[in-house]
């Protein structure tokens, strides 16, 4: 049985905690899947005020998913910016863990850059604005948050686009808070997605803001060329660490 998780600073946040029965009602009994993550499916939902939301339901058997759930709740409750996806609330009832986000209508950037896109291809102006939006989100995480936050998994599938193609950075499950502006987090094994990982971070295990900047460079390359960071054959799948 998963223990309930409610940080002290969340107790006073009205409207942030959802009961499982509310999650069922919001998603119309999980009727519409709009995406899948490494630790669960994402469902379309509607709040009582008719606001659409995205509900990520975590697989209760995943310990790693539980850790990332807690990490994301903590970070997104303290980090709010127009170029970061907003956390509406969460559910942690028994073995059920769910995150409720703002609904971002145009999916992720990877979908708009895929080779099989035949219509609504992004213009150069749109690509430039998306790059600026991502940069502003990163700048806020690195310099606007005190202490700074390193995203650690910046990639095109973690960049969401709203109805105006405004970019929002998402998925903070493995993000890290640095203790000071110039601090470096040392880990035994690099975490992130193959193709976007900073080689220096992979070799040394030393994570800092520059690791995100490297990943941002790969995202820029994809925006410009329209080609994926890693060329894979039909049987290959995305590798993560």
C-alpha positions in Angstrom: 0.0 0.0 0.0 1.4 3.4 -1.0 1.6 5.9 1.8 -0.1 9.2 1.4 2.2 12.0 0.5 1.4 15.6 1.4 4.2 18.0 2.0 3.6 20.5 4.8 3.5 23.4 2.4 0.8 21.7 0.3 -1.6 21.4 3.2 -2.7 25.0 3.0 -3.2 25.0 -0.8 -6.9 24.9 -1.4 -8.2 22.9 -4.3 -4.9 21.1 -5.0 -5.8 17.7 -3.7 -8.3 15.5 -5.5 -10.0 12.3 -4.2 -9.9 9.3 -6.5 -13.6 9.6 -7.0 -13.1 13.1 -8.3 -10.4 11.8 -10.7 -12.9 9.2 -12.0 -15.5 11.9 -12.5 -13.1 14.4 -14.1 -11.9 11.8 -16.7 -15.4 10.4 -17.3 -14.2 7.0 -16.0 -10.9 7.3 -17.9 -12.7 7.5 -21.2 -10.1 9.3 -23.4 -6.4 8.5 -23.5 -4.4 11.4 -25.0 -0.9 10.2 -24.3 1.3 7.7 -22.5 4.4 8.2 -20.4 7.0 5.9 -19.0 5.0 5.4 -15.8 1.4 5.6 -16.9 -1.3 6.9 -19.3 -2.5 10.5 -19.7 -6.3 11.1 -19.9 -8.4 14.0 -21.0 -10.5 15.5 -18.2 -12.9 18.3 -17.5 -13.2 20.1 -14.1 -16.6 21.3 -12.7 -15.9 24.7 -14.1 -15.6 23.2 -17.6 -11.8 23.7 -17.7 -10.1 21.0 -19.6 -7.2 19.2 -17.9 -4.7 16.4 -18.6 -4.6 13.6 -15.9 -1.6 11.4 -15.6 -2.4 8.2 -13.8 0.7 6.5 -12.5 1.2 2.8 -12.5 1.0 1.9 -8.8 3.6 -0.9 -9.2 6.4 1.4 -10.2 8.6 2.6 -7.4 10.5 4.9 -9.7 7.2 6.4 -10.8 6.3 7.1 -7.2 9.5 9.0 -6.7 9.0 11.0 -9.8 5.5 11.8 -8.8 6.6 13.2 -5.5 9.4 15.1 -7.1 7.1 16.7 -9.8 4.5 17.8 -7.3 7.2 19.5 -5.1 8.8 21.3 -8.1 5.7 22.4 -9.9 4.1 23.8 -6.8 7.1 26.2 -6.3 7.9 26.8 -10.0 5.3 28.7 -12.0 6.0 30.4 -15.4 4.1 30.9 -18.7 6.5 28.5 -20.4 6.2 25.7 -17.9 3.2 23.4 -17.8 1.0 24.2 -14.8 0.1 21.7 -12.2 -3.5 22.0 -11.2 -3.5 19.4 -8.5 -2.8 15.8 -7.5 -4.3 12.6 -6.1 -2.6 10.3 -3.7 -5.2 7.9 -2.3 -4.3 4.4 -1.3 -2.4 2.9 -4.3 -3.7 5.6 -6.7 -1.4 8.4 -7.7 -2.4 11.0 -10.3 -1.2 14.4 -11.5 -3.6 16.9 -12.9 -2.1 19.4 -15.4 -3.4 22.2 -17.5 -4.5 20.8 -20.9 -2.2 21.8 -23.7 -4.2 21.3 -26.9 -1.5 20.9 -29.6 0.4 18.0 -28.2 4.2 17.9 -28.0 6.8 19.3 -30.3 8.1 15.9 -31.4 4.7 15.2 -33.0 4.9 18.4 -35.1 8.4 17.6 -36.3 7.9 13.9 -37.2 8.6 12.8 -40.7 4.9 11.8 -41.4 3.5 15.3 -40.8 1.8 16.2 -44.1 -0.1 19.3 -43.0 0.2 22.2 -40.6 4.0 22.1 -40.9 5.6 24.6 -38.6 6.8 27.8 -40.2 10.2 29.3 -39.5 8.6 32.1 -37.5 6.7 29.5 -35.4 9.9 27.5 -34.9 11.8 30.6 -33.8 9.1 31.6 -31.3 9.0 28.0 -29.9 12.8 28.2 -29.4 12.4 31.5 -27.6 9.7 30.1 -25.4 11.8 27.1 -24.4 14.8 29.4 -23.7 12.6 31.6 -21.4 11.3 28.6 -19.5 14.9 27.3 -19.0 16.1 30.7 -18.0 13.4 30.9 -15.3 14.3 27.4 -14.0 18.0 28.2 -13.9 18.0 31.9 -12.8 14.4 32.8 -11.7 14.1 29.9 -9.2 16.0 30.2 -5.9 17.6 27.7 -5.6 17.9 26.9 -9.3 16.3 23.8 -11.0 17.9 21.6 -13.6 15.3 19.9 -15.8 17.6 17.0 -16.7 15.3 15.6 -19.5 14.7 18.4 -21.9 13.6 16.9 -25.3 11.0 17.6 -28.0 8.5 15.1 -26.5 8.6 17.1 -23.2 7.8 20.4 -24.9 4.1 20.9 -25.1 2.3 23.4 -27.5 -0.9 25.1 -26.7 -3.5 26.4 -29.2 -1.4 29.4 -30.0 1.7 27.2 -30.3 3.2 28.7 -27.2 5.8 26.2 -25.9 5.6 24.9 -22.3 8.3 22.6 -20.7 6.8 19.5 -19.1 7.8 16.4 -17.2 9.8 17.3 -14.1 10.0 13.8 -12.7 13.8 13.6 -12.7 14.6 17.3 -12.3 17.0 18.4 -9.6 17.2 21.4 -7.3 20.7 22.7 -6.9 21.8 24.0 -3.5 23.4 27.2 -4.9 23.7 29.1 -8.1 27.0 27.5 -9.0 26.4 24.1 -7.4 26.9 20.8 -9.2 24.8 17.7 -8.4 26.9 14.5 -8.5 25.1 11.2 -9.3 26.4 7.7 -9.8 24.6 7.3 -13.1 23.4 9.9 -15.6 19.6 10.2 -16.0 17.8 11.5 -19.1 17.1 10.4 -22.6 19.7 9.0 -25.0 20.5 11.5 -27.7 19.9 14.6 -25.5 22.3 13.8 -22.7 25.2 16.0 -22.1 28.4 13.9 -22.8 30.3 15.5 -19.9 27.5 14.7 -17.5 27.5 11.1 -18.8 31.2 10.8 -18.3 31.6 12.5 -14.9 28.1 12.2 -13.3 28.3 16.0 -12.5 25.0 17.7 -13.3 24.7 21.5 -13.7 22.8 24.1 -15.7 25.0 23.5 -18.7 23.6 20.0 -19.0 20.2 21.5 -19.8 21.8 23.9 -22.3 23.3 21.0 -24.2 19.9 19.3 -24.4 18.4 22.6 -25.6 21.0 22.7 -28.4 19.8 19.3 -29.6 16.2 20.5 -29.5 17.3 23.5 -31.6 18.9 21.2 -34.1 15.6 19.2 -34.4 13.7 22.5 -34.8 16.0 23.5 -37.7 16.4 20.2 -39.5 13.2 18.5 -38.7 15.2 15.3 -38.0 15.2 13.3 -34.8 18.1 13.4 -32.4 18.8 9.7 -32.9 18.2 7.8 -36.1 16.5 4.5 -35.3 15.4 1.5 -37.3 11.8 0.2 -37.1 12.6 -2.2 -34.3 14.5 0.2 -32.1 12.9 2.1 -29.2 13.7 5.1 -27.2 16.5 4.5 -24.7 16.5 6.3 -21.3 18.8 6.1 -18.4 
